[in-house]
């Protein structure tokens, strides 16, 4: 299983944009993303310099992605 990098919230949002997510709105320091196509999943990404590993894993899982798919999106 590949190791997850320490990345910022902005990089997570850019990677998820490649998977079909777009920014819906922002509440404080949390950015809400929504998937363009059904099922219209919603994800909350904290706009922090470093995302905690557990939080990043939860975002990946809720987005319907595997670790490998997410790492490919970072490239």
Secondary structure in CASP SS format (residue, H / E / C, confidence):
PFRMAT SS
TARGET T0000
AUTHOR 0000-0000-0000
METHOD secondary structure of the structure
MODEL  1
X C 1.00
X C 1.00
X C 1.00
X C 1.00
X C 1.00
X C 1.00
X C 1.00
X C 1.00
X H 1.00
X H 1.00
X H 1.00
X H 1.00
X H 1.00
X H 1.00
X H 1.00
X H 1.00
X H 1.00
X H 1.00
X C 1.00
X C 1.00
X E 1.00
X E 1.00
X E 1.00
X E 1.00
X E 1.00
X E 1.00
X E 1.00
X C 1.00
X C 1.00
X E 1.00
X E 1.00
X E 1.00
X E 1.00
X E 1.00
X E 1.00
X C 1.00
X C 1.00
X C 1.00
X C 1.00
X C 1.00
X C 1.00
X E 1.00
X E 1.00
X E 1.00
X E 1.00
X E 1.00
X C 1.00
X C 1.00
X C 1.00
X C 1.00
X C 1.00
X C 1.00
X H 1.00
X H 1.00
X H 1.00
X H 1.00
X H 1.00
X H 1.00
X H 1.00
X H 1.00
X H 1.00
X H 1.00
X C 1.00
X C 1.00
X C 1.00
X C 1.00
X H 1.00
X H 1.00
X H 1.00
X H 1.00
X H 1.00
X H 1.00
X H 1.00
X C 1.00
X C 1.00
END
